[in-house]
């Protein structure tokens, strides 16, 4: 799937899923630029991966988004033609009556507003060029209810609605828009989610971790590289007629209700 004509911008590309996606695109032959709010992560990835450019930016800030897209255009040698909206946070874990409104808003802003702002910043150029691919990172939480995580679930459901709407708007211009719905990704972020839920429910982290494993047929957590492989595929010519889809990479969620047992 190597394609040196791809000019890729990955948000939250400094760590976790975003980092895996950025590196996978680089390995496929694409030109890659990342945006991330963490300056240390940006510096480390750029230093370790010749060819990847980086901008420190907050996807909830319009000026930062415009600067990141401008930096990407300069680094990549042309307009972004592949955007991966990966920036997101887990948000608060609590019953809705106990949620702080600022925590709710921040979760919606990073996950959903950031996806909107970055998409808005690049889609006109893609339409004008007559081609392009946008991959939004949603979640299996965007497909099922998620008790104690209503802010996160609402944002991720919103991303799927946005994805399908953008696919319809941009399809006549040859631009494809899809979403990936990861399951539980192994790593530091999932560890933090598990710790928050354990505190909220008053039970041990290991019980929560086992419940997550038991929600899927493969009884395992997902690796960030699994999501990266799907992102590269969706942006490739092999997926040239795939658009408006919310594709799960989750080991097959069979019993989401077991999280609340």
C-alpha positions in Angstrom: 0.0 0.0 0.0 3.0 2.3 -0.3 2.0 5.7 -1.6 4.5 8.6 -1.6 1.7 10.9 -2.9 -0.1 10.8 0.4 0.4 13.9 2.6 -0.8 12.8 6.0 -1.7 14.9 9.1 -2.3 12.9 12.3 -3.7 14.7 15.3 -2.5 13.4 18.7 0.3 11.8 16.8 2.9 12.0 19.5 1.8 9.0 21.6 -0.5 6.0 21.7 -2.7 5.3 18.8 -1.7 8.5 17.0 1.9 7.7 17.2 1.3 4.1 15.9 -0.7 5.6 13.0 1.9 8.2 12.1 4.7 5.6 12.0 2.6 3.1 10.0 1.9 5.8 7.3 5.6 6.7 7.2 6.5 3.0 6.8 3.9 2.8 3.9 5.8 5.5 2.0 3.6 8.4 2.9 4.8 11.9 4.0 3.7 12.5 7.5 3.1 15.5 9.9 1.7 15.3 13.4 0.0 17.7 15.7 -0.1 17.1 19.4 -0.7 19.2 22.5 2.3 17.6 24.3 5.5 19.3 23.1 7.8 16.6 24.5 6.0 13.9 22.6 6.2 15.9 19.4 9.9 16.5 19.8 10.6 12.9 20.7 8.7 11.5 17.7 10.2 13.9 15.2 13.7 13.2 16.5 13.2 9.5 16.3 11.5 9.4 12.9 13.3 11.1 10.0 10.6 12.5 7.7 7.9 13.1 10.2 7.2 16.8 11.0 5.4 18.1 14.0 3.5 21.0 15.4 2.5 21.6 19.1 -1.2 22.4 18.9 -4.5 22.1 20.8 -7.2 20.8 18.4 -9.9 22.7 20.4 -8.2 26.0 19.4 -9.0 27.4 16.0 -5.7 29.3 15.7 -3.7 26.2 16.7 -5.5 24.1 14.1 -4.9 26.6 11.4 -1.2 26.8 12.3 -0.9 23.0 12.4 -2.4 22.7 8.9 -0.2 25.4 7.6 2.9 23.8 9.0 1.8 20.4 7.6 1.3 22.0 4.1 4.8 23.4 4.2 6.4 20.2 5.6 4.5 17.9 3.2 5.0 20.0 0.1 1.3 20.4 -0.6 -2.2 20.3 0.9 -3.0 17.6 3.3 -4.8 14.8 1.4 -5.1 12.3 4.3 -6.3 13.5 7.7 -6.5 11.2 10.7 -8.5 12.8 13.6 -7.1 10.9 16.5 -7.1 13.5 19.3 -9.2 12.5 22.2 -9.5 12.2 26.0 -11.3 9.7 28.1 -13.2 12.3 30.1 -14.7 11.9 33.5 -16.0 8.7 35.1 -19.1 9.3 37.2 -22.8 9.1 37.3 -24.3 12.0 35.3 -25.7 13.7 38.4 -22.1 14.0 39.8 -20.5 15.2 36.6 -18.8 18.5 36.5 -19.9 20.6 33.6 -16.4 21.8 32.7 -15.2 18.1 32.6 -18.1 17.3 30.3 -17.4 20.2 28.0 -13.7 19.4 27.8 -14.4 15.8 26.8 -16.8 16.9 24.1 -14.4 19.7 22.9 -11.3 17.5 22.5 -13.1 14.5 21.0 -15.8 16.0 18.8 -15.1 19.7 18.4 -11.4 18.9 17.5 -12.6 16.5 14.9 -14.8 19.2 13.4 -12.2 21.9 13.5 -9.5 19.8 11.8 -11.8 18.5 9.2 -13.1 22.0 8.4 -9.5 23.2 8.0 -8.6 20.6 5.2 -11.8 19.5 3.5 -12.1 22.4 1.1 -8.7 21.7 -0.4 -9.5 18.0 -0.7 -12.8 18.8 -2.5 -11.0 21.1 -4.8 -8.4 18.4 -5.6 -11.1 15.9 -6.3 -9.7 13.3 -3.8 -8.7 12.8 -0.2 -9.4 10.6 2.8 -10.4 11.5 6.3 -10.2 8.8 9.1 -11.9 9.7 12.4 -11.1 7.7 15.5 -14.4 7.0 17.3 -14.8 4.0 19.7 -16.9 1.1 20.4 -18.3 3.5 23.0 -19.8 5.3 20.0 -21.9 2.2 19.3 -23.1 1.1 22.8 -24.2 2.7 26.0 -21.4 3.3 28.4 -22.4 3.8 32.1 -20.3 6.3 34.1 -18.7 7.5 30.8 -21.6 9.4 29.3 -19.4 12.3 28.1 -17.0 10.1 26.2 -19.8 7.9 24.7 -21.7 11.0 23.6 -18.6 12.5 21.9 -17.8 9.2 20.2 -21.4 8.7 19.0 -21.2 12.3 17.6 -18.0 11.4 15.7 -19.8 8.6 13.9 -22.7 11.0 13.0 -20.2 13.6 11.8 -18.4 10.9 9.7 -21.5 9.8 7.9 -22.6 13.3 7.3 -19.2 14.4 5.9 -19.1 11.3 3.7 -22.4 12.4 2.1 -21.2 16.0 1.7 -17.8 15.2 0.4 -18.5 12.1 -1.6 -19.5 13.8 -4.8 -16.1 15.5 -4.8 -14.2 12.2 -4.5 -13.4 12.6 -0.8 -13.9 9.6 1.5 -14.6 9.8 5.2 -14.6 6.9 7.5 -14.4 6.1 11.3 -12.6 3.5 13.2 -14.1 2.2 16.4 -11.3 0.7 18.5 -12.0 -1.6 21.4 -10.0 -1.4 24.6 -6.4 -0.4 23.6 -3.7 -1.8 25.8 -1.5 1.0 27.2 -1.2 3.9 29.7 -4.5 5.5 28.6 -6.5 2.4 29.2 -4.7 1.9 32.5 -6.0 5.4 33.6 -9.5 4.6 32.4 -9.6 1.4 34.4 -8.3 3.2 37.5 -10.9 5.9 37.2 -13.7 3.4 36.7 -12.5 1.3 39.6 -12.6 4.3 41.9 -16.1 5.3 40.7 -17.5 1.8 41.3 -15.5 1.1 44.4 -14.0 -2.2 43.2 -10.6 -3.3 42.2 -8.8 -2.4 39.0 -8.2 -6.1 38.2 -12.0 -6.8 38.3 -12.5 -3.9 35.8 -9.7 -5.1 33.6 -11.1 -8.6 33.5 -14.6 -7.2 32.6 -13.1 -5.4 29.7 -11.4 -8.6 28.5 -14.6 -10.5 28.7 -16.6 -8.0 26.6 -15.0 -9.3 23.4 -14.9 -12.7 21.6 -11.1 -12.8 21.5 -10.8 -12.1 25.2 -7.9 -9.6 24.7 -7.1 -6.0 24.6 -6.3 -4.4 21.2 -2.9 -3.2 20.1 -2.4 0.3 18.7 -0.8 -1.2 15.7 -4.1 -2.9 14.8 -5.8 0.5 14.6 -2.8 1.9 12.6 -3.1 -0.9 10.0 -6.8 -0.1 9.5 -6.1 3.6 9.1 -3.5 3.0 6.4 -5.9 0.6 4.6 -8.8 3.1 4.7 -6.6 5.8 3.2 -5.3 3.5 0.5 -6.5 2.8 -3.1 -7.5 -0.6 -1.8 -10.4 1.1 0.0 -11.3 3.4 -2.9 -15.0 2.7 -2.6 -15.2 2.6 1.2 -16.8 5.7 2.8 -19.3 6.6 5.4 -18.4 3.5 7.5 -17.8 3.0 11.2 -15.4 0.0 11.3 -14.8 -1.8 14.5 -11.3 -3.1 15.4 -12.2 -4.6 18.7 -11.9 -8.3 18.8 -15.7 -8.4 18.4 -17.6 -6.8 21.2 -20.1 -9.5 22.2 -21.3 -8.3 25.6 -20.8 -4.6 26.4 -23.2 -5.0 29.3 -20.6 -7.1 31.2 -18.7 -3.9 32.0 -21.5 -3.1 34.5 -21.9 -6.5 36.1 
